Amino acid sequence: MNLDDLTTKIRERMGNDSGLDAVLKFDLGDDGVIVLDGKSSPNTVSNEDGDADCTVGVALDDLVGMIKGDLDPMAAFSLGKLRIDGDMGVAMKLGGLMNG
C-alpha cells in the first residue's frame, strides 16, 4: 500500500465527522505526511503538511499494519515504532479509526 492508497483508506474510515475535534498529522518521514483535520466540517484528510495538535511519527509500513489490524497501536508505541509529539489525548482518540 502506498501513500495515496493509505490516505484514501484513512479518509474512508474518518468520514465527515470523526469526533477527533483536532488536527492530527502522521509524519511518515521520506514517504510524506497524512493530515487528518477533525476540526473542519466536513472532516478532511490530505497530504499537505501543516500545523497539527498532535504529530505521530511512524513508518509507512507500520501505519499500514495498524490500519490492517496486523499491528496493535499500543504495542507499536511500546516498541518505539510510534513517536508522539503534542496532545497525547488526540492520539488516544485514534483507536476507533485504526479499528474501523
Residue frames as a rotation matrix with the C-alpha (Angstrom) as fourth column:
MET 1
0.590 0.808 0.000 0.00
0.808 -0.590 0.000 0.00
0.000 0.000 -1.000 0.00
ASN 2
-0.463 -0.757 0.461 1.45
0.744 -0.615 -0.261 3.37
0.481 0.222 0.848 -0.98
LEU 3
-0.921 0.027 -0.388 0.81
0.236 -0.753 -0.614 6.84
-0.308 -0.657 0.688 0.45
ASP 4
-0.701 0.692 -0.175 -2.15
-0.653 -0.523 0.548 7.56
0.287 0.498 0.818 -1.85
ASP 5
-0.216 0.611 -0.762 -3.84
0.088 0.789 0.608 4.23
0.972 0.064 -0.224 -1.05
LEU 6
-0.539 -0.075 -0.839 -3.31
0.812 0.219 -0.541 4.73
0.225 -0.973 -0.057 2.67
THR 7
-0.968 0.194 -0.162 -4.63
-0.146 -0.953 -0.266 8.31
-0.206 -0.234 0.950 2.54
THR 8
-0.445 0.840 -0.311 -7.77
-0.573 0.000 0.820 7.10
0.688 0.543 0.481 0.75
LYS 9
-0.213 0.322 -0.922 -8.30
0.501 0.847 0.180 4.30
0.839 -0.423 -0.341 3.30
ILE 10
-0.761 -0.107 -0.640 -7.96
0.633 -0.343 -0.694 6.74
-0.145 -0.933 0.328 6.23
ARG 11
-0.880 0.469 -0.069 -10.28
-0.471 -0.847 0.249 9.23
0.058 0.251 0.966 4.50
GLU 12
-0.250 0.809 -0.533 -12.93
-0.199 0.495 0.846 6.49
0.948 0.318 0.037 4.14
ARG 13
-0.243 0.112 -0.964 -12.63
0.806 0.576 -0.136 5.49
0.540 -0.810 -0.230 7.79
MET 14
-0.920 -0.183 -0.347 -12.65
0.358 -0.753 -0.551 9.07
-0.161 -0.632 0.759 9.06
GLY 15
-0.055 0.963 0.263 -15.84
0.995 0.031 0.097 10.05
0.085 0.267 -0.960 7.26
ASN 16
0.072 0.192 0.979 -17.37
0.368 -0.917 0.153 13.51
0.927 0.349 -0.137 7.57
ASP 17
0.379 0.075 0.922 -17.39
-0.736 -0.579 0.350 13.68
0.561 -0.812 -0.164 11.38
SER 18
-0.069 -0.568 -0.820 -14.78
0.072 0.817 -0.572 11.54
0.995 -0.099 -0.016 13.11
GLY 19
0.918 0.361 -0.163 -15.24
0.206 -0.084 0.975 13.06
0.338 -0.929 -0.152 16.56
LEU 20
0.085 -0.981 -0.172 -11.49
0.917 0.145 -0.373 13.79
0.391 -0.126 0.912 16.56
ASP 21
0.919 0.394 -0.025 -12.08
0.380 -0.866 0.325 17.55
0.107 -0.308 -0.945 17.08
ALA 22
0.427 -0.854 -0.297 -8.38
-0.186 -0.404 0.896 18.19
-0.885 -0.327 -0.331 16.43
VAL 23
0.740 -0.329 -0.587 -5.75
-0.617 0.017 -0.787 18.15
0.269 0.944 -0.190 13.70
LEU 24
0.523 -0.564 0.639 -3.54
-0.175 0.663 0.728 15.09
-0.834 -0.493 0.248 13.70
LYS 25
0.517 -0.445 -0.732 -0.56
-0.845 -0.128 -0.519 14.50
0.137 0.886 -0.442 11.44
PHE 26
0.799 -0.412 0.439 1.07
0.295 0.904 0.310 11.20
-0.524 -0.118 0.843 10.60
ASP 27
0.450 -0.756 -0.476 4.68
-0.855 -0.518 0.014 12.05
-0.257 0.401 -0.879 9.77
LEU 28
0.931 -0.025 0.363 5.92
0.109 0.971 -0.213 9.21
-0.347 0.238 0.907 7.58
GLY 29
0.056 -0.991 -0.119 9.40
0.193 -0.106 0.976 10.66
-0.980 -0.078 0.185 7.10
ASP 30
-0.797 -0.491 -0.352 10.59
-0.245 -0.270 0.931 10.48
-0.552 0.828 0.095 3.49
ASP 31
-0.714 0.582 0.389 7.26
0.700 0.602 0.384 8.91
-0.011 0.547 -0.837 2.48
GLY 32
-0.518 0.504 0.691 5.33
0.071 -0.780 0.622 12.13
0.852 0.371 0.368 3.26
VAL 33
-0.951 0.284 0.125 2.53
-0.191 -0.221 -0.956 13.12
-0.244 -0.933 0.264 5.64
ILE 34
-0.372 0.928 0.005 -1.13
0.559 0.219 0.800 12.39
0.741 0.300 -0.600 6.15
VAL 35
-0.989 0.064 0.133 -3.03
-0.138 -0.716 -0.684 15.19
0.052 -0.695 0.717 7.91
LEU 36
-0.336 0.915 -0.224 -6.42
0.819 0.401 0.410 14.46
0.464 -0.046 -0.884 9.47
ASP 37
-0.920 0.082 0.383 -8.38
-0.193 -0.946 -0.260 17.66
0.341 -0.313 0.886 10.12
GLY 38
-0.467 0.750 -0.468 -11.12
0.825 0.560 0.073 16.77
0.317 -0.352 -0.881 12.57
LYS 39
-0.563 0.243 -0.790 -11.84
0.357 -0.791 -0.498 20.46
-0.746 -0.562 0.358 13.21
SER 40
-0.858 0.242 -0.454 -13.11
-0.506 -0.553 0.662 21.15
-0.091 0.798 0.596 9.70
SER 41
-0.227 0.855 0.466 -16.67
0.074 0.492 -0.868 20.37
-0.971 -0.163 -0.175 8.70
PRO 42
0.974 0.176 -0.142 -16.75
-0.129 0.948 0.291 18.02
0.186 -0.265 0.946 6.93
ASN 43
0.479 -0.847 0.233 -13.52
-0.161 0.176 0.971 16.45
-0.863 -0.502 -0.053 8.24
THR 44
0.826 -0.271 -0.495 -10.70
-0.523 -0.041 -0.851 16.30
0.210 0.962 -0.175 5.70
VAL 45
0.526 -0.744 0.412 -7.66
0.254 0.599 0.759 14.11
-0.812 -0.294 0.505 5.08
SER 46
0.955 -0.249 -0.160 -4.80
-0.252 -0.401 -0.881 15.36
0.155 0.882 -0.445 2.91
ASN 47
0.507 -0.860 -0.063 -1.09
0.862 0.507 0.017 15.01
0.017 -0.063 0.998 2.22
GLU 48
0.306 -0.355 0.883 -0.40
0.152 -0.898 -0.414 18.73
0.940 0.261 -0.221 2.66
ASP 49
-0.321 -0.540 -0.778 1.94
0.860 0.177 -0.478 19.40
0.396 -0.823 0.408 5.57
GLY 50
0.027 0.325 0.945 0.88
-0.161 -0.932 0.325 21.91
0.987 -0.161 0.028 8.20
ASP 51
-0.682 -0.244 0.690 0.48
-0.671 -0.168 -0.722 22.56
0.292 -0.955 -0.049 11.90
ALA 52
0.003 0.665 -0.747 -1.19
0.041 0.746 0.665 19.88
0.999 -0.033 -0.025 13.99
ASP 53
0.555 0.266 0.788 -2.38
-0.760 -0.225 0.610 19.44
0.339 -0.937 0.077 17.57
CYS 54
0.430 -0.412 0.803 -0.62
-0.358 0.739 0.571 16.08
-0.829 -0.533 0.170 17.61
THR 55
0.306 -0.415 -0.857 2.03
-0.911 0.135 -0.391 14.59
0.278 0.900 -0.337 15.34
VAL 56
0.687 -0.077 0.722 2.58
-0.241 0.914 0.326 10.85
-0.686 -0.398 0.610 15.19
GLY 57
-0.034 -0.785 -0.619 5.91
-0.997 -0.015 0.074 9.81
-0.067 0.620 -0.782 13.71
VAL 58
0.292 0.198 0.936 5.61
-0.222 0.966 -0.136 6.35
-0.930 -0.168 0.326 12.19
ALA 59
-0.825 -0.560 -0.076 6.98
-0.250 0.240 0.938 4.37
-0.507 0.793 -0.338 9.26
LEU 60
-0.301 0.723 -0.622 4.61
-0.944 -0.134 0.301 3.87
0.134 0.678 0.723 6.32
ASP 61
-0.443 0.084 -0.893 4.72
-0.185 0.966 0.182 0.08
0.877 0.246 -0.412 6.68
ASP 62
-0.924 0.089 -0.372 3.89
0.381 0.298 -0.875 0.27
0.033 -0.950 -0.309 10.40
LEU 63
-0.611 0.753 -0.242 0.92
-0.588 -0.637 -0.497 2.58
-0.529 -0.161 0.833 9.76
VAL 64
-0.247 0.490 -0.836 -0.32
-0.784 0.407 0.470 0.18
0.570 0.771 0.283 7.08
GLY 65
-0.709 -0.093 -0.699 -0.01
0.213 0.917 -0.338 -2.64
0.672 -0.388 -0.631 9.63
MET 66
-0.896 0.407 -0.179 -2.10
0.072 -0.265 -0.962 -0.69
-0.438 -0.874 0.208 12.14
ILE 67
-0.388 0.780 -0.491 -4.78
-0.896 -0.444 0.002 0.14
-0.217 0.441 0.871 9.56
LYS 68
-0.217 0.257 -0.942 -4.98
-0.551 0.765 0.335 -3.52
0.806 0.591 -0.024 8.51
GLY 69
0.715 0.502 0.486 -5.17
-0.666 0.281 0.691 -4.66
0.211 -0.818 0.535 12.14
ASP 70
0.622 -0.563 -0.544 -1.86
0.317 0.817 -0.483 -6.54
0.716 0.128 0.686 11.95
LEU 71
-0.554 -0.823 -0.121 -0.08
0.536 -0.242 -0.809 -4.18
0.637 -0.513 0.575 14.38
ASP 72
0.445 0.692 -0.569 -1.63
0.877 -0.209 0.432 -3.04
0.180 -0.691 -0.700 17.65
PRO 73
0.472 -0.249 0.845 -1.10
0.070 -0.946 -0.318 0.73
0.879 0.209 -0.429 18.14
MET 74
0.855 -0.160 0.494 -0.26
-0.519 -0.240 0.820 0.29
-0.013 -0.957 -0.289 21.84
ALA 75
0.678 -0.645 0.352 2.27
0.509 0.758 0.408 -2.43
-0.530 -0.097 0.842 21.01
ALA 76
0.412 -0.509 0.756 3.77
0.733 -0.308 -0.607 -0.21
0.542 0.804 0.246 18.30
PHE 77
0.669 -0.131 0.732 4.11
-0.376 -0.909 0.180 2.62
0.641 -0.396 -0.657 20.84
SER 78
0.867 -0.308 0.393 5.69
-0.276 0.359 0.891 0.28
-0.415 -0.881 0.226 23.40
LEU 79
0.525 -0.669 0.525 8.16
0.760 0.647 0.064 -0.99
-0.383 0.365 0.849 20.79
GLY 80
-0.158 -0.594 -0.789 9.15
0.161 -0.804 0.573 2.57
-0.974 -0.036 0.223 19.85
LYS 81
-0.565 0.004 0.825 7.57
0.811 0.188 0.554 2.36
-0.153 0.982 -0.109 16.40
LEU 82
0.441 0.710 0.548 5.39
0.689 -0.660 0.300 5.41
0.575 0.245 -0.781 17.17
ARG 83
-0.728 -0.574 -0.375 6.66
0.685 -0.600 -0.412 8.79
0.011 -0.557 0.830 18.31
ILE 84
0.333 0.928 0.170 4.01
0.877 -0.371 0.306 11.17
0.347 0.047 -0.937 19.61
ASP 85
-0.835 -0.538 -0.118 4.56
0.550 -0.802 -0.234 14.91
0.031 -0.260 0.965 19.78
GLY 86
-0.660 0.626 0.414 1.84
-0.420 -0.765 0.487 17.19
0.622 0.148 0.769 21.10
ASP 87
-0.145 0.750 0.646 -1.52
-0.989 -0.087 -0.121 16.35
-0.035 -0.656 0.754 22.64
MET 88
-0.964 -0.264 0.035 -1.46
-0.265 0.963 -0.050 12.69
-0.020 -0.058 -0.998 23.70
GLY 89
-0.355 0.913 0.200 -5.26
-0.105 0.174 -0.979 12.83
-0.929 -0.368 0.034 24.17
VAL 90
0.287 0.390 -0.875 -5.66
-0.891 -0.226 -0.393 13.34
-0.351 0.893 0.283 20.41
ALA 91
-0.566 -0.580 -0.586 -3.52
-0.743 0.667 0.058 10.29
0.357 0.468 -0.809 19.73
MET 92
-0.876 0.245 0.415 -5.66
-0.119 0.725 -0.679 8.23
-0.467 -0.644 -0.606 22.12
LYS 93
0.073 0.971 -0.229 -8.76
-0.524 -0.158 -0.837 9.01
-0.849 0.181 0.497 20.00
LEU 94
-0.294 -0.285 -0.912 -7.23
-0.956 0.100 0.277 7.14
0.012 0.953 -0.302 17.07
GLY 95
-0.766 -0.048 0.641 -8.29
-0.243 0.945 -0.220 3.72
-0.595 -0.324 -0.735 18.33
GLY 96
0.213 0.953 0.213 -11.66
0.029 0.212 -0.977 3.90
-0.977 0.214 0.017 16.59
LEU 97
0.540 -0.091 -0.837 -10.06
-0.795 -0.382 -0.471 4.97
-0.277 0.920 -0.279 13.33
MET 98
-0.522 -0.834 -0.176 -7.49
-0.852 0.502 0.148 2.17
-0.035 0.227 -0.973 13.44
ASN 99
-0.807 0.240 0.540 -10.09
0.018 0.923 -0.384 -0.44
-0.590 -0.300 -0.749 14.28
GLY 100
-0.128 0.822 -0.555 -12.61
-0.750 -0.446 -0.488 0.84
-0.649 0.354 0.674 11.75
